[in-house]
């Protein structure tokens, strides 16, 4: 391969890596409830924080906007999405359709390694609760669902669950659902045990009950203060 081609390939790989890294930092900040719905993500400020060009930041924001995690407002900029109550209901309706399908496919393709990964994740959740690490509890609770979709082996389902879990996280933050009530400590464990027994009907019922509990805990209180972007991403 000519030197110029190698340089182009390396440059592209570095650009993609940087975009992915910035995307993941924003994703985790939202998942851990450090980044509020409605927060403005100014291009210049974000470029300074991450040490990249505004064009690079623009790529990340466009990706997040495509996934409905960020809203791009003409002449105003990018803002973390603020799901309406109608959008929140739509998200839960979609999850009730998708997650039973995820569990069915997971049961059908089950291996000891997959169960081990689920149980390992559940232990991380339990440990975070024991340590009262609220940010970790919130993040791991959401990641349980994306992990199940990933292990089910359908990339389209996995992508959909990642987006839906993020929108759910924003909804929980926006409507102030107490973590202890919105995601009960034993529900993931019960779902894992049903999957391990290959009891699809029970696993599906437990998941639907779990989603009902999350949605039922939502409160219509969307008061949020300003946040310090640099403190969030430099921590």
N, C-alpha and C positions, 0 to 999 in steps of 0.2 A: 504494500500500500504506500503511495507517495506520501512524503512528509506533510504536504498541505492537506491531504485527505485525513491523515491521522490527527492533525491539529484540529480540523473541523469536527471530527467525531468526538475528540476529547472535549472540545469546547461545548458541544451539544450535550454531552453527558454531564459536564459540570453545571451547565445551565439548568438541566432537568433536575439534577440533584439539589441544587439550591432552591428551585421552585418547590420541590417536594418537601424540603426541610422547613421552609417558611409556612407552607400549607399545613404541615403536621403540627407546627408550633401553635398556629391559630386554632386548628382543630382541637388540640388538647386543652388550650386555654378556655375554649367554649365548653368543652366536655367537663372540665373541672369547675365550671361556674366562676372563672376568674374574669372572663370577658362577657360583658353584659349585652343583652339584646338592645339594639338601637345605638350601640357605640360606633362613633365615626372612625373609620380606618383610613386616615389621611395618607395619601401616597407618599408625600414628602417625609412625613414623620416616620412612617413604616420603613421607608428606604434608609433613613438615618439609623433607625434602631437595628436593622438587619445588615447594614453595610452593603446594600446592593443598589442597583439603579431603580428609578421609578418605573421603568419599563418592566423590570423583573417583578416588582410588586403588583403591577397592573395585570400580569399574567396570572398571578396567584389569586387576585381578587376576581378575575374573570372566571377562573375555575370554581371558586367558591360561589359565585353568583349563579353559575350553571347548575350547581347543586342546591340552590335556593337557601344557602347558608348566609349569604351576603346579598344585600339589595343595592344595586347601582342606581343612584338618583341623578338624572341629568343636571348638570351645572352645580351639583352639590357634593357629589362624591359617593363613597362606599360606606355602607352601614351594616353592622351585624343585624341579621333579620329579626323582626319582631312578629312572630306568628299571631294572627288574629285568632279569636276563639273558633271561628269557622275553619280556619286552616288547621288548628289543633285537632278538631274533630275529624277532619279529613285524614290527618296523619294516623290517628288511632284506628280509623276505619281501614286504612291501608295495612297497618300492622296486623290487624285481626285477620286479614285475608292472607298475608304473606307468611307470618311466623308459624302458623300451623303447617304450611307447606314446607317450610324450612325444617321443622321437626320431623315430618314424615320422611323427607329425603335423608335427613341425618340418621334416623333409625334404619332406613333401608341400606345405608352405606356404612353402618357402624363398625368400628374396629376398636380393639382395646386401647390403641394409641389415642383415638379421638376421645374416648371416655376419660382417659388419663389427663388429657389437656383440659377438658371441661372441669374435672375435679381439682386440678391444679389452680385453675382460675378461680374457682369457688373458694379455695383455701386462701388465696390472695385477698379476696373480698372479706372473708371472715377475719383475717389478720388485720386488715385496714379498719374494720369495725372495732376490733379489740383495742386498737391503738387510738381509736376515735379520730382517725385521719379522714375528715369529711371530704376533702378534695379527692383522695384516692377512692373512697367509697363511691362517690358520684361517677368518677371516670370508669372504674372497674364494673360498676353496675351496667353502664351503657355498653361497655366492651363485651360483656357476656353475650349479648344478643348478636353483635357483629361476629364474635367468635363462632357461635353456633351456626350462623349462616356461612361463614368461611369453611367450617368443617363439613357442612352439608355438600360442598363441592360444586355449587352452581354460582359462577361468577356474577351473573346478572342479579341473582337474589342477594349475593353478598354486597354488591354495590348499592342496591336499593335499601338494604338494611342499614348500611353505614349512613346514608343520607337521612333515612327516617329516624334513626337514633339521635342524630345531631339535631334535627328539628324538634324531636321530643325533649331533648336536653334544653333547648332554647325555650320551649313552652313551659317546662318545669320551672326554669329560672324566672321567666316572665310572670308566671302566675303563682309563684312562691309556694310550690308544693314542698312540704317538709320532707327531707330525704328519708327519714325513718319510716314515714307513712307511705311514701310513693313507691318505695322498693323494699319490701319486707325482707328481713334477713334470711328467712328459710326458703323463700319461694324458688330461687334459682337452684338450690340444693334438691328440692323436691322434683323439679323438672329434670334435672340430671339423672336422678334415680329412676324416674319413669323411662327416660331414654335408654338407660343402661339395661332395664328389663325389657326393652323393645315394646313397651306398652304405648303405642302411638296415641290411642284414644285418651289415656290419662295425661300424657305429656301435652297434648293439644289443649285439653280442658284446663290444665294447670297454667299454661301460657295465657290462655284467654282470660282466666281469673286474674292473673298477674297484671295484664294490661288494663283490666277493669279497675284494679286497685290504684294503678298509677293515674289513670284518667280521673278517677273519682276523687283523688286528693288535690286536684287543681283548684286554685283560688283566683278569683278575678281581681288581682292586685298587681299592677304593672309598674309600680314606682321603683325607679332605679336611678342611682346617682351617677356622676361622672367618674370615669376610671382613668388611671395613669397607664397609658399603653407601655411606656418604657419600663415601668415597674413590673408589668405583667410578663413581658417577653425577656427581660434581663434577669429575672429571678431564677 
